[in-house]
Amino acid sequence: MQTHKYDVIIVGAGGAGMRAALESSGRARTAVLTKLYPTRSHTGAAQGGMCAALANVEDDNWEWHTFDTVKGGDYLVDQDAAEVMCKEAIDAVLDLEKMGLPFNRTPAGRIDQRRFGGHTRNHGEAPVRRSCYAADRTGHMILQTLYQNCVKQGVEFFNEFYVLDLLMTPRADGVEVASGVVAYELATGEIHVFNAKAVVLATGGFGKVFKTTSNAHTLTGDGMGVVWRKGLPLEDMEFFQFHPTGLAGLGILLSEAARGEGAILRNSEGERFMERYAPTIKDLAPRDIVARSMANEVREGRGAGPHKDYVLLDLTHLPREQIDAKLPDITEFARTYLGVEPYTEPVPVYPTAHYAMGGVPTNVEAEVLRNNTDVVPGLYAAGEVACVSVHGSNRLGTNSLLDINVFGRRAGIAAAEYAHSAELADLPVNAEAQVIALVERLLTSTGTEKVNTIRTELQNTMDRNAQVFRTEESLSEVEADIVKLKDRYDNIAISDKGKRYNSDLLEAVELGFLLDLAQVLVVSARNRKESRGGHAREDYLERDDKNYMKHTMAYRQADGSIALDWKPVVVTRYQPMARKY
């Protein structure tokens, strides 16, 4: 075992982690731990853009952006956090431009902007061009730009270090503070303990609880899972966004940028059906509305294809030069994975699990909360792992790349400032013991269950029972399935007993986190007896502001059971009203 000492440890090297590292490393001794090589992080898969009210193309301002964020999130957004994000969006984009990010340009040389779902001018009057973009590779460009600047600044990276435990040490007053992490080095199988004054979690989402997902294989909720096992809460886990346009049968994402450029969703009859569901902004309605509308078209028999199980994304009316210039990657995906030529034929699409609105609760300074109000000293989170609740119950497109830059930056600054005033806490006795026990149990197990079998059954039941539409019956079924799968997980065995790059071991650990988080999602969803944003209950069709205008807080009990509580939504200027588009 090796021990390392730093002022700040950042877990995760996607957009949020590297944005935090740029701020922290200039102020305090910082290390970044990542189970992937940094430029393999899932931020690189984000396609369409990063929004900010630059008003480079059309009149716009940050207040309209805030309203769209709150309304798009079905009013479960904490409005103080949304105001921070939308105000700081402009500088966030300009910071990236100054770092060298190659945004698309207007003829006048300014950053170009295009339309995206749910973004409007004058509080819903009409669509507005707010998304700043680099073709349909915006996330990739952000990731590369941040990494290049981290290298330039001399940020220390520990690549392929899988963090499996968060260390907490009681202060003299009894309050537990973050004191570091324990990581498993994939290349050697060695255990490393990192002692730090501050820890920033930036580990992304957990989309692999679903079978049909746009998420990479590595998005298994590690950061959320580690926090959950330490007895800290998770917030709003029932709200999971299903992106409307995943390639049918595969889930591979086709960006909303296509609809921003003028692509149209059609059913088997050729009808532009979104005119019935959102007559004002049609195909550019928020994602939850579009996803449910698509699923409803299929359910009512207007789906396309031999099994009538998808709808069509039509780009055939767009000029080829526009498609080539602004949508090169997503059209190539259609050709490669479905054998469809977007120039001349519509692309089969269906909703795919895409983004977790819930996660580790934080305040606007990215400090992690141990309950509704009290922070965990020295612990921070940013990006999809966190729930500062700028997304409420449904995230608007392009707000994710904005979130990671605004709150990644805030997390890095706050963690470094805390480190300047804090003492390095002593490590707990036998700090590495829990991780060693976990690894040894999996390596020496002689059980009969296989990781891939349990993972497949989990993903199938989640797709079947907890996806776009949910009911008490379906949620009860998936909850019972998860309980049985967790029992079976205790009897798993892996075939690779080695230490170097043991992917069997890695996937076994990841499956444990997925089972935990799927259970929290489902228990929270059963408890919310309304439809709001990404959580659509067919047995409770209406939004219920009287009883459920509040955040779900889930806590792990000592016996492994889940206790639920509520947290008030912060409302500053926008009172809940009907979502009409």
BELQUISUL-V85331 format. One record per residue. N is the residue number from 0. RES is the residue in one letter. OMEGA is omega in whole degrees, 0 to 359 (999 if undefined). NEAR is the number of other C-alpha atoms within 8 Angstrom. Layout:
N | RES | OMEGA | NEAR
N | RES | OMEGA | NEAR
//
This chain:
0 | M | 177 | 6
1 | Q | 178 | 7
2 | T | 181 | 8
3 | H | 179 | 8
4 | K | 178 | 7
5 | Y | 171 | 12
6 | D | 184 | 13
7 | V | 172 | 17
8 | I | 176 | 15
9 | I | 182 | 16
10 | V | 183 | 14
11 | G | 183 | 15
12 | A | 169 | 18
13 | G | 183 | 16
14 | G | 182 | 15
15 | A | 182 | 16
16 | G | 181 | 18
17 | M | 176 | 15
18 | R | 176 | 14
19 | A | 182 | 15
20 | A | 179 | 15
21 | L | 179 | 15
22 | E | 185 | 12
23 | S | 187 | 15
24 | S | 176 | 13
25 | G | 184 | 7
26 | R | 185 | 9
27 | A | 179 | 11
28 | R | 192 | 9
29 | T | 171 | 14
30 | A | 177 | 14
31 | V | 178 | 16
32 | L | 182 | 16
33 | T | 180 | 16
34 | K | 177 | 11
35 | L | 165 | 10
36 | Y | 190 | 10
37 | P | 184 | 10
38 | T | 171 | 10
39 | R | 182 | 7
40 | S | 192 | 11
41 | H | 173 | 11
42 | T | 181 | 12
43 | G | 180 | 16
44 | A | 179 | 8
45 | A | 191 | 12
46 | Q | 203 | 13
47 | G | 182 | 17
48 | G | 178 | 15
49 | M | 190 | 14
50 | C | 175 | 12
51 | A | 183 | 14
52 | A | 179 | 12
53 | L | 183 | 8
54 | A | 178 | 9
55 | N | 185 | 9
56 | V | 179 | 7
57 | E | 177 | 7
58 | D | 183 | 7
59 | D | 172 | 11
60 | N | 187 | 9
61 | W | 179 | 11
62 | E | 176 | 8
63 | W | 177 | 12
64 | H | 178 | 13
65 | T | 179 | 12
66 | F | 180 | 10
67 | D | 179 | 13
68 | T | 180 | 14
69 | V | 180 | 18
70 | K | 179 | 10
71 | G | 177 | 14
72 | G | 178 | 15
73 | D | 172 | 14
74 | Y | 173 | 12
75 | L | 178 | 14
76 | V | 170 | 17
77 | D | 193 | 14
78 | Q | 175 | 14
79 | D | 179 | 9
80 | A | 179 | 13
81 | A | 179 | 14
82 | E | 177 | 11
83 | V | 184 | 9
84 | M | 185 | 13
85 | C | 175 | 14
86 | K | 185 | 8
87 | E | 181 | 9
88 | A | 184 | 13
89 | I | 179 | 11
90 | D | 180 | 7
91 | A | 178 | 11
92 | V | 181 | 11
93 | L | 175 | 8
94 | D | 180 | 8
95 | L | 178 | 11
96 | E | 180 | 10
97 | K | 176 | 7
98 | M | 177 | 9
99 | G | 182 | 7
100 | L | 185 | 10
101 | P | 176 | 7
102 | F | 168 | 11
103 | N | 187 | 10
104 | R | 170 | 9
105 | T | 176 | 8
106 | P | 180 | 5
107 | A | 176 | 5
108 | G | 179 | 6
109 | R | 177 | 8
110 | I | 180 | 10
111 | D | 179 | 12
112 | Q | 178 | 11
113 | R | 182 | 13
114 | R | 175 | 14
115 | F | 187 | 17
116 | G | 174 | 13
117 | G | 180 | 14
118 | H | 186 | 14
119 | T | 172 | 13
120 | R | 175 | 12
121 | N | 173 | 7
122 | H | 172 | 8
123 | G | 185 | 10
124 | E | 182 | 7
125 | A | 179 | 9
126 | P | 179 | 13
127 | V | 178 | 12
128 | R | 186 | 11
129 | R | 186 | 15
130 | S | 174 | 14
131 | C | 192 | 15
132 | Y | 171 | 15
133 | A | 189 | 12
134 | A | 173 | 13
135 | D | 179 | 15
136 | R | 189 | 14
137 | T | 179 | 15
138 | G | 178 | 14
139 | H | 181 | 12
140 | M | 179 | 12
141 | I | 181 | 13
142 | L | 180 | 14
143 | Q | 181 | 9
144 | T | 180 | 12
145 | L | 181 | 13
146 | Y | 178 | 11
147 | Q | 180 | 8
148 | N | 174 | 10
149 | C | 177 | 12
150 | V | 179 | 8
151 | K | 183 | 7
152 | Q | 177 | 9
153 | G | 178 | 6
154 | V | 178 | 13
155 | E | 178 | 7
156 | F | 167 | 8
157 | F | 185 | 9
158 | N | 180 | 10
159 | E | 170 | 12
160 | F | 186 | 13
161 | Y | 181 | 11
162 | V | 185 | 14
163 | L | 178 | 11
164 | D | 175 | 10
165 | L | 182 | 13
166 | L | 180 | 12
167 | M | 181 | 11
168 | T | 178 | 12
169 | P | 172 | 9
170 | R | 178 | 8
171 | A | 180 | 5
172 | D | 178 | 5
173 | G | 180 | 6
174 | V | 178 | 7
175 | E | 177 | 10
176 | V | 175 | 13
177 | A | 181 | 16
178 | S | 176 | 18
179 | G | 180 | 16
180 | V | 173 | 13
181 | V | 185 | 16
182 | A | 177 | 13
183 | Y | 181 | 12
184 | E | 186 | 12
185 | L | 185 | 14
186 | A | 187 | 8
187 | T | 186 | 8
188 | G | 180 | 10
189 | E | 176 | 9
190 | I | 179 | 13
191 | H | 175 | 13
192 | V | 178 | 14
193 | F | 177 | 13
194 | N | 184 | 14
195 | A | 175 | 15
196 | K | 182 | 17
197 | A | 179 | 17
198 | V | 176 | 17
199 | V | 176 | 16
200 | L | 179 | 14
201 | A | 192 | 18
202 | T | 175 | 15
203 | G | 191 | 13
204 | G | 185 | 11
205 | F | 184 | 13
206 | G | 182 | 15
207 | K | 168 | 14
208 | V | 178 | 13
209 | F | 177 | 12
210 | K | 180 | 10
211 | T | 185 | 10
212 | T | 174 | 14
213 | S | 186 | 12
214 | N | 176 | 12
215 | A | 180 | 7
216 | H | 184 | 6
217 | T | 183 | 6
218 | L | 187 | 13
219 | T | 172 | 14
220 | G | 186 | 16
221 | D | 181 | 13
222 | G | 177 | 11
223 | M | 182 | 12
224 | G | 179 | 12
225 | V | 179 | 12
226 | V | 180 | 12
227 | W | 182 | 12
228 | R | 175 | 8
229 | K | 179 | 7
230 | G | 177 | 9
231 | L | 187 | 12
232 | P | 168 | 15
233 | L | 188 | 14
234 | E | 170 | 13
235 | D | 184 | 14
236 | M | 179 | 15
237 | E | 185 | 12
238 | F | 178 | 15
239 | F | 184 | 15
240 | Q | 175 | 14
241 | F | 182 | 15
242 | H | 186 | 14
243 | P | 193 | 13
244 | T | 166 | 13
245 | G | 176 | 16
246 | L | 186 | 15
247 | A | 178 | 9
248 | G | 184 | 6
249 | L | 182 | 8
250 | G | 179 | 14
251 | I | 192 | 9
252 | L | 163 | 11
253 | L | 190 | 10
254 | S | 170 | 10
255 | E | 177 | 11
256 | A | 179 | 14
257 | A | 177 | 11
258 | R | 174 | 11
259 | G | 178 | 12
260 | E | 175 | 8
261 | G | 177 | 8
262 | A | 187 | 11
263 | I | 174 | 10
264 | L | 181 | 12
265 | R | 174 | 13
266 | N | 183 | 14
267 | S | 180 | 12
268 | E | 181 | 6
269 | G | 183 | 6
270 | E | 171 | 7
271 | R | 194 | 9
272 | F | 180 | 9
273 | M | 174 | 12
274 | E | 178 | 10
275 | R | 186 | 6
276 | Y | 182 | 9
277 | A | 190 | 12
278 | P | 183 | 9
279 | T | 184 | 7
280 | I | 167 | 11
281 | K | 185 | 11
282 | D | 180 | 12
283 | L | 170 | 13
284 | A | 176 | 12
285 | P | 190 | 12
286 | R | 182 | 16
287 | D | 181 | 13
288 | I | 181 | 10
289 | V | 181 | 13
290 | A | 179 | 14
291 | R | 179 | 10
292 | S | 178 | 10
293 | M | 180 | 13
294 | A | 180 | 11
295 | N | 176 | 8
296 | E | 179 | 12
297 | V | 183 | 14
298 | R | 182 | 8
299 | E | 171 | 7
300 | G | 181 | 7
301 | R | 176 | 11
302 | G | 181 | 15
303 | A | 177 | 14
304 | G | 184 | 8
305 | P | 180 | 5
306 | H | 180 | 6
307 | K | 187 | 11
308 | D | 174 | 9
309 | Y | 172 | 13
310 | V | 188 | 16
311 | L | 174 | 13
312 | L | 189 | 13
313 | D | 175 | 13
314 | L | 191 | 14
315 | T | 180 | 10
316 | H | 182 | 5
317 | L | 177 | 10
318 | P | 182 | 7
319 | R | 181 | 7
320 | E | 176 | 6
321 | Q | 178 | 9
322 | I | 182 | 11
323 | D | 184 | 8
324 | A | 190 | 8
325 | K | 182 | 8
326 | L | 187 | 13
327 | P | 185 | 11
328 | D | 186 | 8
329 | I | 176 | 11
330 | T | 176 | 11
331 | E | 176 | 8
332 | F | 180 | 10
333 | A | 180 | 14
334 | R | 186 | 11
335 | T | 190 | 8
336 | Y | 180 | 6
337 | L | 182 | 8
338 | G | 182 | 7
339 | V | 177 | 10
340 | E | 185 | 11
341 | P | 177 | 13
342 | Y | 192 | 8
343 | T | 181 | 7
344 | E | 180 | 10
345 | P | 186 | 12
346 | V | 177 | 12
347 | P | 181 | 11
348 | V | 176 | 13
349 | Y | 183 | 16
350 | P | 181 | 14
351 | T | 179 | 15
352 | A | 194 | 16
353 | H | 193 | 12
354 | Y | 176 | 11
355 | A | 175 | 13
356 | M | 180 | 17
357 | G | 179 | 16
358 | G | 181 | 14
359 | V | 184 | 15
360 | P | 177 | 12
361 | T | 169 | 14
362 | N | 186 | 10
363 | V | 175 | 9
364 | E | 179 | 9
365 | A | 176 | 14
366 | E | 180 | 15
367 | V | 181 | 13
368 | L | 175 | 15
369 | R | 174 | 10
370 | N | 183 | 8
371 | N | 188 | 6
372 | T | 189 | 6
373 | D | 181 | 7
374 | V | 171 | 9
375 | V | 183 | 12
376 | P | 176 | 8
377 | G | 182 | 14
378 | L | 184 | 14
379 | Y | 177 | 14
380 | A | 180 | 15
381 | A | 181 | 18
382 | G | 186 | 15
383 | E | 177 | 16
384 | V | 187 | 17
385 | A | 171 | 13
386 | C | 170 | 15
387 | V | 179 | 11
388 | S | 165 | 12
389 | V | 182 | 15
390 | H | 178 | 14
391 | G | 181 | 15
392 | S | 179 | 17
393 | N | 181 | 17
394 | R | 172 | 15
395 | L | 176 | 15
396 | G | 181 | 12
397 | T | 176 | 12
398 | N | 180 | 11
399 | S | 178 | 12
400 | L | 175 | 14
401 | L | 180 | 14
402 | D | 184 | 13
403 | I | 180 | 15
404 | N | 180 | 12
405 | V | 186 | 12
406 | F | 169 | 15
407 | G | 177 | 17
408 | R | 180 | 14
409 | R | 180 | 11
410 | A | 180 | 16
411 | G | 179 | 15
412 | I | 183 | 12
413 | A | 181 | 10
414 | A | 180 | 16
415 | A | 179 | 16
416 | E | 177 | 9
417 | Y | 182 | 11
418 | A | 179 | 14
419 | H | 185 | 7
420 | S | 185 | 6
421 | A | 171 | 7
422 | E | 176 | 6
423 | L | 183 | 9
424 | A | 174 | 10
425 | D | 177 | 6
426 | L | 173 | 11
427 | P | 176 | 8
428 | V | 182 | 4
429 | N | 185 | 5
430 | A | 185 | 10
431 | E | 191 | 10
432 | A | 184 | 7
433 | Q | 180 | 8
434 | V | 178 | 11
435 | I | 180 | 9
436 | A | 179 | 8
437 | L | 182 | 8
438 | V | 181 | 9
439 | E | 180 | 8
440 | R | 181 | 8
441 | L | 182 | 12
442 | L | 185 | 11
443 | T | 183 | 8
444 | S | 176 | 10
445 | T | 182 | 7
446 | G | 185 | 7
447 | T | 182 | 7
448 | E | 180 | 11
449 | K | 182 | 9
450 | V | 185 | 13
451 | N | 178 | 6
452 | T | 181 | 8
453 | I | 180 | 12
454 | R | 180 | 9
455 | T | 179 | 9
456 | E | 176 | 8
457 | L | 183 | 14
458 | Q | 179 | 12
459 | N | 181 | 10
460 | T | 176 | 11
461 | M | 177 | 14
462 | D | 185 | 11
463 | R | 192 | 8
464 | N | 186 | 12
465 | A | 183 | 13
466 | Q | 189 | 10
467 | V | 178 | 12
468 | F | 182 | 11
469 | R | 173 | 14
470 | T | 175 | 9
471 | E | 181 | 8
472 | E | 182 | 6
473 | S | 180 | 11
474 | L | 176 | 14
475 | S | 180 | 9
476 | E | 182 | 9
477 | V | 178 | 13
478 | E | 177 | 11
479 | A | 178 | 8
480 | D | 182 | 10
481 | I | 178 | 12
482 | V | 179 | 9
483 | K | 180 | 8
484 | L | 177 | 11
485 | K | 175 | 9
486 | D | 179 | 8
487 | R | 179 | 10
488 | Y | 178 | 11
489 | D | 183 | 6
490 | N | 181 | 11
491 | I | 172 | 14
492 | A | 178 | 14
493 | I | 185 | 13
494 | S | 181 | 5
495 | D | 180 | 8
496 | K | 183 | 8
497 | G | 183 | 5
498 | K | 188 | 9
499 | R | 177 | 8
500 | Y | 182 | 8
501 | N | 182 | 11
502 | S | 175 | 6
503 | D | 179 | 9
504 | L | 180 | 12
505 | L | 182 | 8
506 | E | 177 | 9
507 | A | 177 | 11
508 | V | 180 | 8
509 | E | 180 | 11
510 | L | 177 | 11
511 | G | 177 | 9
512 | F | 181 | 13
513 | L | 179 | 14
514 | L | 178 | 13
515 | D | 186 | 9
516 | L | 176 | 13
517 | A | 180 | 11
518 | Q | 178 | 11
519 | V | 179 | 12
520 | L | 186 | 11
521 | V | 179 | 13
522 | V | 178 | 11
523 | S | 180 | 14
524 | A | 178 | 13
525 | R | 184 | 10
526 | N | 182 | 6
527 | R | 186 | 7
528 | K | 177 | 8
529 | E | 170 | 12
530 | S | 181 | 13
531 | R | 176 | 10
532 | G | 182 | 14
533 | G | 180 | 12
534 | H | 184 | 14
535 | A | 178 | 12
536 | R | 179 | 12
537 | E | 176 | 9
538 | D | 174 | 7
539 | Y | 193 | 8
540 | L | 186 | 9
541 | E | 170 | 7
542 | R | 184 | 7
543 | D | 182 | 9
544 | D | 181 | 7
545 | K | 186 | 5
546 | N | 190 | 6
547 | Y | 173 | 9
548 | M | 183 | 11
549 | K | 180 | 10
550 | H | 172 | 12
551 | T | 174 | 12
552 | M | 181 | 12
553 | A | 181 | 13
554 | Y | 176 | 12
555 | R | 179 | 13
556 | Q | 183 | 9
557 | A | 180 | 5
558 | D | 179 | 4
559 | G | 179 | 6
560 | S | 184 | 7
561 | I | 175 | 10
562 | A | 182 | 8
563 | L | 176 | 9
564 | D | 182 | 7
565 | W | 178 | 8
566 | K | 183 | 9
567 | P | 172 | 7
568 | V | 178 | 10
569 | V | 179 | 8
570 | V | 180 | 9
571 | T | 185 | 6
572 | R | 186 | 5
573 | Y | 177 | 8
574 | Q | 180 | 6
575 | P | 174 | 8
576 | M | 182 | 4
577 | A | 178 | 4
578 | R | 177 | 7
579 | K | 179 | 4
580 | Y | 999 | 9
//
